[in-house]
Amino acid sequence: MQLSNPHEPTDQQHRTQSENSDQQQSAQRHSKPADEIADAYADVADKLARWRKVDQLFAGRYRRSQFEDATGRVLDVACGTGRNFRYLPSSGEVVGIDISADMLVHAREELERLDLDGTVHQMDAQELGFPDDSFDTVISSFSTCTFPDPIAALHEMERVCTTGGEILLLEHRRSDAAPLAWVQDWRAESHYEKNGCRLDHEPLETVQRAGLPVGNASTAFFGLVTAIDATPR
């Protein structure tokens, strides 16, 4: 995925700035409080856990590619039912946090199933209860689309990540394929109201607005999936 070019023509810059402004305003309009997000995922926690094999089939390759080289002490932000755990190196400690206690029930079971050295905690991603520089690697998957304030959550990930550490994100985004993008746009409002997830979210732009240096960003599967490697400032 190409990062923005500072030497683009002025009219293109104006269009980009206008689009970014529209997306920021859309995110502000569509922000459920954290407790509502927790309630939404409490209702589907058991279902998501049952779909573990389906997730491995469709998203497993992307999770493995993005997270298999995570080093040191790892924090999984918005870990959900623990779907990233199986793709992390077994030699390190993993700590998972999520706003939903119901999701964490399944995440604990996943840690035990995989016999990993780790713990999980109920916590708001926007107010992480860890000291500065607590983790060597911070990961998160398909989550910035749900945070009421994704910029605040990214700043918290940056705060708890050590200098020289990595912030590894795997996110969905608006597709590059016009028919899929049309469906996402059409379903965006109702999907957010039901699930607290922004289908038309642009994660790379969110990371850039948060000021995190991006070392690499790539897309796959018709542009629906984005992998982002960032570092603390």
Secondary structure as the mmCIF struct_conf table of DSSP 4:
data_model
#
loop_
_struct_conf.conf_type_id
_struct_conf.id
_struct_conf.beg_label_comp_id
_struct_conf.beg_label_asym_id
_struct_conf.beg_label_seq_id
_struct_conf.end_label_comp_id
_struct_conf.end_label_asym_id
_struct_conf.end_label_seq_id
HELX_LH_PP_P HELX_LH_PP_P1 GLN A 2 ASN A 5
TURN_TY1_P TURN_TY1_P1 PRO A 6 HIS A 7
BEND BEND1 GLU A 8 GLU A 8
HELX_RH_AL_P HELX_RH_AL_P1 THR A 10 ARG A 29
BEND BEND2 HIS A 30 HIS A 30
HELX_RH_AL_P HELX_RH_AL_P2 ALA A 34 ALA A 42
TURN_TY1_P TURN_TY1_P2 ASP A 43 VAL A 44
HELX_RH_AL_P HELX_RH_AL_P3 ALA A 45 ARG A 50
TURN_TY1_P TURN_TY1_P3 TRP A 51 TRP A 51
HELX_RH_AL_P HELX_RH_AL_P4 ARG A 52 PHE A 58
TURN_TY1_P TURN_TY1_P4 ALA A 59 ALA A 59
HELX_RH_AL_P HELX_RH_AL_P5 GLY A 60 PHE A 67
TURN_TY1_P TURN_TY1_P5 GLU A 68 ASP A 69
BEND BEND3 GLY A 72 ARG A 73
STRN STRN1 VAL A 74 VAL A 77
TURN_TY1_P TURN_TY1_P6 ALA A 78 ALA A 78
TURN_TY1_P TURN_TY1_P7 GLY A 80 ASN A 84
HELX_RH_3T_P HELX_RH_3T_P1 PHE A 85 TYR A 87
BEND BEND4 LEU A 88 LEU A 88
TURN_TY1_P TURN_TY1_P8 SER A 90 SER A 91
BEND BEND5 GLY A 92 GLY A 92
STRN STRN2 VAL A 94 ASP A 98
BEND BEND6 ILE A 99 ILE A 99
HELX_RH_AL_P HELX_RH_AL_P6 ALA A 101 LEU A 114
TURN_TY1_P TURN_TY1_P9 ASP A 115 ASP A 115
BEND BEND7 ASP A 117 ASP A 117
STRN STRN3 GLY A 118 GLN A 122
TURN_TY1_P TURN_TY1_P10 ALA A 125 GLN A 126
BEND BEND8 GLU A 127 GLU A 127
BEND BEND9 PHE A 130 PHE A 130
TURN_TY1_P TURN_TY1_P11 ASP A 132 ASP A 133
STRN STRN4 PHE A 135 SER A 141
BEND BEND10 PHE A 142 PHE A 142
TURN_TY1_P TURN_TY1_P12 THR A 144 THR A 146
BEND BEND11 PRO A 148 ASP A 149
HELX_RH_AL_P HELX_RH_AL_P7 PRO A 150 VAL A 160
STRN STRN5 CYS A 161 HIS A 172
BEND BEND12 ASP A 176 ALA A 177
HELX_RH_AL_P HELX_RH_AL_P8 ALA A 178 ASN A 195
BEND BEND13 GLY A 196 GLY A 196
TURN_TY1_P TURN_TY1_P13 LEU A 199 ASP A 200
HELX_RH_AL_P HELX_RH_AL_P9 PRO A 203 ARG A 209
TURN_TY1_P TURN_TY1_P14 ALA A 210 GLY A 211
HELX_LH_PP_P HELX_LH_PP_P2 LEU A 212 PRO A 213
STRN STRN6 VAL A 214 ALA A 220
TURN_TY1_P TURN_TY1_P15 PHE A 221 LEU A 224
STRN STRN7 VAL A 225 ALA A 230
#
